[in-house]
Amino acid sequence: MTEESYIVHNVTKYYGKFKAIDSVSLELRQGKIIGLLGKNGAGKSTLMRCMLGFLNHSGEVYIDGNLIKRRDPKFFEKVAFIPDVSGLDDRLTVKQTIDYVKRINPKWNEVTANKLLEISNLPVNKKVSQLSKGMKTKLYLMITLSLDVNYLILDEPTLGLDIAFRKEFFNTILNEFYEGNKTIFISTHQVEEVEDILQEIVFIDKGKILLHEEVHTLKELFKIVSLPLEQSEKIMQYNPKVYTKNMGFMNAVLSSDIEIEGAIYGKANLADIFLAMVGGTNESV
């Protein structure tokens, strides 16, 4: 355990008799952009809410060596959170919302806030209730990135938004928040959109952590293997959990050390590797 890191130690969470999180341990080091990938219901949101102190659970969560308890106010001195659904007050205008957060949060950075407001094109005199989902998310992002914290937790922050806004969203995070001493932990269904910026990846399935690995290292361990359908038995002998048939070829993600005569090889992305490990369909990631 390093002193400057976000530690999850042996965290378990039950909903009744259902074990949503099963003895999860993680260390998120400062200065890293880390992705969290899992199927629907795998425990991604529950894990993040345990990390944020929003849920009762067994096990411990530490931030920079300090034990964080449920709803501990010390937590928000170092961590900001962007959820999939914002908790903005529809009755306030954009300006009133910003002023309110500014007054109650000692970590507010006025210089950053002014810069973000200038580039956001937010209608400052319009009520939150009149904003589109994209504008509400942009306001939530602007407020969150104006906080001078070390850790940013993102739980499906762009769910339901169009591709143009999703690109703008992630570019803003990288340009205005990320520094070498700050950490971003992000859960997203559009993993292909953030794959190039991730330094580490965590796979979760059925409440258990399958792996936590550097992205470039993980990609070196797998490859896509393609063979004509009439030679598919050469792939099937390795029992791939997921394979596809397309235009007369069978394709599967296999270990990079496997060599098959006559095969065509390609690079596997994170979604490919995840499905190769847990099975399922691309729609479930």
Protein Blocks (a to p, Z undefined) as FASTA:
>chain_A
ZZbdcddehiacdehjbcfbghiacdddehiacdddddehilpmmmmmmmnopagcedjd
deehiacdehiaklmmmbccddfbdcbdfkbcfklmmmmmmmmmmkbcfklmmmmmmmno
pafkbcfklpcfklmmmmmmmmmmmpccfbdcdehklgoiafklmmmmmmmmmmmmmcfk
bccddddfklmlmmmmpmbdcddeehiafbdcdfklmmmmpccddddfklmmmmmmnopa
bdcdeehiacddddfkbccehiacddddfklmmmmmngpafklZZ
